[in-house]
Amino acid sequence: MVAYTTLEHLAATSDRILVGRVEQVFQAPLGVRDAEGPESSRPCRVAEVRPIRWIKGGTGPESVFVLAEGTWTCDTSTAVPGESALLFLEAVAADRSAPTPWLGLDSIFEGLTGVSAVSRIGWSGYGRMPCLTFLGRPCVEIDTEVVRPPPGVETYPGEDPRFDVFARTMPLDDLLSAIAIRLAAIPPSVDPFRRRVEDLVGRIDAEEGDGREAEAAAEALAELGEPALAVLRSLLRDPTSPLRDGAALALLGIGDAGWRVLSADLEAPDPAARRAAAHAVRVGWLFLPEEAEGFLLERIAGAEHEVRWQILRALAMRSSDAALPSIAEALEAEDPDLAWHAAEALSCYWMPNWDWDDEPGMPEFRARAERALLALARRESVRLRRAAFRGLALVGGEASLPAIERALRDEDPVVRINAIHGLARIPTEEAAALAVALLASEDPWTRRTAAVALDALETLRR
């Protein structure tokens, strides 16, 4: 299993980022040696990528050579000749003294003139994001289960409707804007102590291996005591700092002392302190202590909207059943931003796999959430309508069918696609007839989604 990361963190830890076209994929000899065994050679797939647009780490038109196969069980690295993709790449050194399976990378280039380096696709292959066009805009496909986009950025349905919950489409310009702050240079601090803390935070933020380096950096920060906590707090409260997310992870990595800082700030009179602490909770949701869930649920009531939705999204990513009533309440909010984030939080639960009749309290939650989403579906905002029908695809029932039928004629194509997914939860002849009719659509995206909805309906009706 590949650990999750954020889009910004992926950008910060990549040596090169580019949009490129795969010119060819070929077999090359790769030197291999186990930790204790002799060196040998085996074929390896390598892609030649022609840059279209550099984002980080390069400027020229020269081809980039990329490993096009996985290095371990869950590594999805690949390349398709003729495909254009946004690539987050890591440099790989051909170090024959290190006990790694990549010792002979220089042997790949024997006979290839002018080639001296190779890269691999970042984050075990999830740094490859194929390009496509959606709604007339240049987009990329992103696996949001592993690479989390920024919370305020809207994603669209993926090209394969079977995996639409996590295989999403994201406008390329929106993606690049979202990572721009993480690509900014970090000005060196004048204060030596602060510079030491920032260096340790940078090591935590750049960690993507087995976590040992990040753990060592967190231990070093803990030894620095209260002064280090003050620096981490100031980094966390600076929305423009490229180290902000790293500071969040550092505070939670330190342990009890860091959690005490965040929990105190969540109750602080200063709204900026509360918002910064809530940001840290969302960024570091995976590392929250066990006692955090109850504390955070108590903080939701009466909190300002930004704090509220950050906590809800953190708890949703932890699949907290206890947070569902609070999500339903947020769906009913008049504030459109809070309601939108609540709908996005709902999508973290993978609800189509739940048995509503067997889960205590779930039928009541589903009914309340469905009512709230149907109300959102009547709003003028396209963004809210999109989120509403995406949510109804998770929790909707027969009561949603009239709204879904109207949405199939909506002027917005994302609303229409999300509404088709909603048909898959309604095992009636009327829903099936609507899906069958959509199979004749001229739009291939609509046809694919309708076919997946029909398959799901057949399973429900058995």
C-alpha positions in Angstrom: 0.0 0.0 0.0 1.3 3.5 -0.9 1.0 6.1 1.8 -1.0 9.2 1.0 0.6 12.6 0.3 -0.6 16.0 -0.7 -0.2 17.6 -4.1 1.9 20.3 -2.6 4.2 17.9 -0.8 4.7 15.8 -4.0 5.8 19.0 -5.8 8.2 20.0 -3.0 9.9 16.6 -2.9 10.2 16.2 -6.7 13.5 17.0 -8.4 11.8 17.7 -11.7 8.2 18.5 -12.8 7.2 18.7 -16.4 4.5 18.2 -18.9 5.9 15.9 -21.5 5.1 13.5 -24.3 6.3 9.9 -24.3 8.2 9.5 -27.5 9.2 5.8 -27.1 9.4 3.0 -24.5 12.3 0.6 -24.9 14.1 -2.2 -23.1 17.5 -1.4 -21.6 19.9 -3.4 -19.4 19.6 -2.6 -15.7 22.3 -3.5 -13.3 20.8 -5.2 -10.2 22.3 -6.4 -7.0 20.5 -7.6 -3.9 21.7 -6.3 -0.5 24.1 -9.3 -0.1 24.2 -10.8 -3.6 26.4 -10.3 -6.6 25.5 -7.7 -9.3 23.6 -9.0 -12.4 21.7 -7.5 -15.3 18.0 -7.7 -16.4 15.9 -5.9 -18.9 14.2 -2.7 -17.8 11.5 -0.6 -19.4 12.7 3.0 -20.0 10.7 5.9 -21.5 12.0 8.7 -23.5 10.0 11.8 -22.7 10.1 15.0 -24.8 9.4 18.1 -22.6 6.4 20.2 -23.5 6.4 22.5 -20.5 8.9 22.7 -17.6 7.6 23.4 -14.1 10.6 22.6 -12.0 14.2 21.4 -12.5 14.7 22.0 -16.2 14.4 24.4 -19.1 15.6 22.8 -22.3 14.0 20.7 -25.0 16.3 17.7 -24.4 14.6 14.4 -23.8 14.2 13.1 -20.2 14.7 9.3 -19.6 12.3 7.8 -17.0 12.0 4.3 -15.5 8.7 3.0 -16.8 8.2 0.1 -14.5 7.6 -0.4 -10.8 10.4 -1.0 -8.2 8.2 -2.8 -5.7 4.7 -4.5 -5.4 2.6 -1.3 -5.2 4.6 0.8 -7.6 2.4 1.8 -10.5 5.1 3.4 -12.6 4.5 3.0 -16.4 4.6 4.9 -19.6 2.4 4.7 -22.8 4.0 5.7 -26.1 2.3 8.8 -27.5 0.8 9.8 -24.1 1.2 13.2 -22.7 1.4 13.5 -18.9 2.3 15.7 -16.0 5.3 14.0 -14.4 6.7 14.5 -10.9 10.2 12.9 -11.1 12.9 11.9 -8.7 16.6 11.7 -9.7 18.1 8.2 -9.3 21.8 7.9 -8.8 23.8 5.0 -10.3 25.6 4.4 -7.0 27.3 1.0 -7.1 28.4 1.2 -3.5 24.8 1.4 -2.1 22.8 -1.8 -1.4 19.9 -0.9 -3.6 18.4 -2.6 -6.7 19.3 0.5 -8.9 23.0 0.1 -8.9 23.5 -0.3 -12.6 21.4 2.5 -14.0 24.4 3.9 -15.9 24.4 0.6 -17.9 21.0 1.7 -19.4 22.8 4.3 -21.4 25.6 2.2 -22.9 25.5 3.1 -26.5 23.2 6.1 -26.0 25.1 9.3 -26.7 24.8 12.3 -24.4 22.6 10.6 -21.8 23.9 10.7 -18.3 20.9 10.6 -15.9 17.7 8.8 -15.4 14.7 9.6 -13.3 11.9 7.6 -11.8 8.2 8.6 -11.3 7.6 10.1 -7.9 5.6 8.6 -5.1 5.7 5.0 -6.5 4.2 5.9 -9.9 1.4 8.2 -8.6 3.5 11.2 -9.8 2.3 10.3 -13.4 -0.8 12.2 -14.2 -2.1 11.6 -17.8 -3.3 14.7 -19.7 -6.8 14.9 -21.1 -9.3 17.5 -22.1 -12.5 18.0 -20.1 -15.0 20.8 -20.5 -12.7 22.2 -23.2 -9.9 22.7 -20.6 -6.5 21.0 -20.4 -6.7 18.7 -17.4 -4.8 15.8 -15.8 -6.1 12.7 -14.1 -5.1 12.4 -10.4 -5.6 9.6 -7.9 -7.0 11.5 -4.9 -6.8 8.5 -2.6 -3.0 8.8 -2.7 -2.3 12.4 -3.8 -4.7 14.7 -2.0 -5.5 18.0 -3.8 -5.7 21.2 -1.8 -9.1 21.4 0.0 -10.5 24.4 -1.9 -9.8 23.0 -5.4 -12.6 21.4 -7.3 -12.0 18.1 -9.1 -14.2 16.7 -11.9 -15.2 13.1 -12.7 -12.5 10.7 -13.9 -12.3 9.2 -17.3 -13.1 5.7 -16.0 -16.5 5.9 -14.2 -15.8 2.7 -12.2 -13.2 4.5 -10.2 -14.8 8.0 -10.1 -14.6 8.2 -6.3 -10.9 8.6 -6.3 -9.7 8.8 -10.0 -10.6 12.4 -10.6 -9.8 15.0 -13.3 -8.2 18.3 -12.3 -7.6 21.4 -14.5 -3.9 21.7 -15.2 -3.8 25.5 -14.5 -5.6 25.0 -11.2 -3.1 22.3 -10.2 -0.1 24.4 -11.0 -1.5 27.4 -9.2 -2.0 25.2 -6.1 1.6 24.0 -5.9 3.2 27.4 -6.8 3.7 28.3 -3.1 5.5 25.1 -2.4 7.9 25.7 -5.3 8.9 29.1 -3.9 12.4 29.4 -2.5 12.6 29.4 1.3 14.6 32.4 2.4 17.3 31.4 4.9 16.6 32.6 8.4 19.1 35.0 10.1 18.6 33.4 13.5 20.7 30.2 13.8 18.3 28.5 16.1 15.3 29.2 13.8 17.4 28.0 10.8 18.1 24.8 12.7 14.4 24.3 13.3 13.5 25.1 9.7 16.1 22.6 8.5 14.5 19.8 10.6 11.0 20.8 9.4 12.3 20.6 5.8 13.6 17.0 6.5 10.2 16.0 7.9 8.4 17.6 5.0 10.6 16.0 2.4 10.3 12.4 3.8 8.8 9.8 1.6 10.7 6.6 2.4 10.2 4.5 5.5 9.9 7.5 7.8 13.1 7.0 9.7 14.6 10.3 8.8 11.4 12.2 9.6 11.2 10.3 12.9 14.8 11.3 13.8 14.1 15.0 12.8 11.0 14.9 15.1 13.0 13.6 18.0 15.6 16.3 17.4 12.9 19.0 17.5 11.5 17.5 20.7 14.9 17.8 22.3 15.0 21.5 21.4 12.1 22.0 23.7 9.7 25.0 24.0 11.7 27.4 21.8 11.3 25.0 18.9 7.6 24.7 19.5 7.4 28.5 19.3 9.1 28.5 15.9 6.8 25.7 14.6 3.8 27.6 15.8 4.9 30.8 13.9 5.5 28.7 10.7 2.1 27.2 11.0 0.5 30.6 11.3 2.1 31.9 8.2 -0.2 31.0 5.2 2.6 32.0 2.8 5.3 29.8 4.2 6.4 26.8 2.1 7.2 25.1 5.4 3.7 25.5 6.8 2.6 21.9 6.2 5.9 20.6 7.4 5.4 22.5 10.6 2.0 20.8 11.0 3.5 17.4 10.5 6.4 18.2 12.9 4.1 19.3 15.7 2.1 16.0 15.5 5.3 14.0 15.0 6.8 15.4 18.2 4.0 13.7 20.2 2.2 14.9 23.3 4.0 18.3 23.5 3.0 19.1 19.9 -0.6 18.0 20.3 -0.9 20.2 23.5 0.1 23.2 21.4 -2.5 22.4 18.7 -5.3 21.6 21.2 -4.6 24.8 23.1 -4.6 26.9 19.9 -8.0 25.3 18.9 -9.4 26.9 22.0 -7.5 30.1 21.8 -9.3 33.5 21.6 -7.3 34.5 18.6 -9.1 33.3 15.4 -5.9 33.1 13.5 -4.5 30.7 16.0 -7.6 28.5 15.8 -7.5 28.5 12.0 -3.8 27.5 11.9 -4.4 24.7 14.4 -7.3 23.4 12.3 -5.1 23.5 9.2 -2.5 21.4 11.1 -5.2 18.9 12.1 -6.4 18.5 8.5 -2.8 18.2 7.1 -1.7 15.7 9.7 -4.9 13.8 10.2 -3.1 10.4 9.9 -0.9 11.2 12.9 -3.5 12.5 15.3 -3.5 10.8 18.8 -6.3 8.5 19.8 -7.8 11.1 22.1 -8.0 13.7 19.4 -11.3 12.6 17.8 -13.5 13.2 20.8 -11.8 16.6 21.5 -12.2 17.7 17.9 -15.9 16.7 17.8 -16.5 18.9 20.8 -14.7 21.8 19.0 -16.9 21.6 15.9 -20.0 23.0 17.6 -19.9 26.8 17.5 -16.6 27.0 15.6 -16.2 29.4 12.8 -16.7 27.9 9.4 -13.0 27.5 8.4 -12.2 25.7 11.6 -15.3 23.6 11.3 -14.7 22.3 7.8 -11.0 21.7 8.4 -11.9 19.5 11.3 -14.7 17.7 9.4 -12.4 16.9 6.5 -9.7 15.6 8.9 -12.2 13.3 10.6 -13.7 12.2 7.3 -10.3 11.1 6.0 -10.1 9.0 9.2 -13.5 7.5 8.3 -14.9 8.6 11.6 -18.5 7.5 11.9 -18.9 9.8 14.9 -18.4 12.8 12.6 -21.3 11.9 10.3 -24.0 13.8 12.2 -21.7 16.9 12.2 -21.2 16.5 8.4 -25.0 16.3 7.9 -25.5 19.4 10.0 -22.8 21.3 7.9 -24.6 20.2 4.7 -27.6 22.2 6.0 -25.5 25.3 6.5 -26.5 28.5 4.7 -22.8 29.3 4.1 -22.0 27.9 0.7 -18.4 27.3 1.4 -19.1 25.2 4.5 -21.8 23.2 2.7 -19.4 22.5 -0.2 -16.6 21.3 2.1 -19.1 19.1 4.0 -20.1 17.5 0.7 -16.5 16.9 -0.2 -15.9 15.4 3.3 -18.8 13.0 2.6 -17.0 11.7 -0.5 -14.2 10.3 1.7 -16.4 7.6 3.2 -16.8 5.3 0.2 -20.5 4.9 1.2 -21.7 2.7 -1.7 -19.9 -0.2 0.0 -21.9 0.2 3.3 -24.9 -1.8 4.3 -27.2 1.0 5.6 -29.6 -1.4 7.3 -26.9 -3.0 9.4 -25.0 0.1 10.6 -26.6 1.7 13.7 -27.8 5.2 13.0 -26.9 5.1 9.4 -30.4 5.0 7.9 -31.2 8.2 9.9 -28.0 9.9 8.8 -28.5 8.9 5.1 -32.1 10.4 5.2 -30.9 13.6 6.7 -27.9 13.9 4.4 -30.1 13.2 1.4 -32.5 16.0 2.3 -29.7 18.4 2.8 -28.1 17.5 -0.6 -31.4 17.8 -2.4 -31.6 21.3 -1.0 -28.1 22.1 -2.2 -29.0 20.7 -5.6 -31.6 23.6 -5.9 -29.0 26.3 -5.3 -27.9 28.5 -8.3 -24.2 27.9 -7.7 -22.8 25.3 -10.2 -20.1 24.4 -7.7 -22.8 23.5 -5.1 -24.9 21.6 -7.6 -21.9 19.5 -8.7 -21.1 18.7 -5.0 -24.7 17.9 -4.2 -25.1 15.3 -7.0 -21.7 13.8 -6.2 -23.0 13.4 -2.6 -26.3 12.0 -3.8 -24.4 9.3 -5.7 -23.2 8.1 -2.3 -26.2 8.5 -0.1 -29.2 9.1 -2.3 -32.2 6.9 -2.7 -35.6 6.8 -4.5 -36.5 10.3 -3.1 -33.6 11.7 -5.2 -34.8 10.3 -8.5 -36.9 13.4 -9.6 -34.0 15.7 -8.9 -31.6 13.4 -10.7 -33.8 13.2 -13.7 -33.9 17.0 -13.9 -30.1 17.1 -13.4 -29.6 14.9 -16.5 -30.8 17.9 -18.5 -28.6 20.4 -16.6 -26.6 22.8 -18.7 -23.4 21.8 -16.7 -21.8 18.5 -17.9 -20.3 17.8 -14.5 -23.7 18.0 -12.9 -25.0 15.6 -15.5 -22.2 13.1 -15.0 -22.6 13.2 -11.2 -26.3 12.7 -11.6 -25.8 9.6 -13.7 -23.7 8.1 -10.9 -26.7 8.8 -8.6 -28.9 6.4 -10.7 -26.6 3.5 -9.6 -28.0 3.7 -6.0 -31.7 3.5 -7.0 -32.7 -0.1 -7.9 -36.0 0.8 -9.8 -37.2 0.3 -13.3 -37.4 4.1 -13.7 -33.7 4.6 -12.8 -32.7 1.7 -15.1 -34.7 3.2 -18.0 -33.0 6.5 -17.6 -29.6 4.8 -17.7 -30.4 2.8 -20.7 -31.5 5.9 -22.6 -28.2 7.5 -21.9 -26.3 4.7 -23.7 -27.4 6.3 -26.9 -25.7 9.7 -26.0 -23.2 11.2 -28.5 -20.9 12.0 -25.5 -18.5 9.1 -24.8 -18.2 10.2 -21.1 -21.9 10.0 -20.7 -22.1 6.5 -22.3 -19.3 5.1 -20.2 -20.9 6.4 -17.0 -24.3 5.2 -17.9 -22.9 1.7 -18.6 -21.2 1.6 -15.1 -24.5 2.8 -13.5 -26.4 0.0 -15.2 -23.9 -2.6 -14.0 -24.3 -1.4 -10.5 -28.1 -1.4 -10.7 -28.1 -5.0 -11.9 -26.0 -6.0 -8.9 -28.4 -4.2 -6.5 -31.5 -5.7 -8.1 -30.2 -9.3 -7.8 
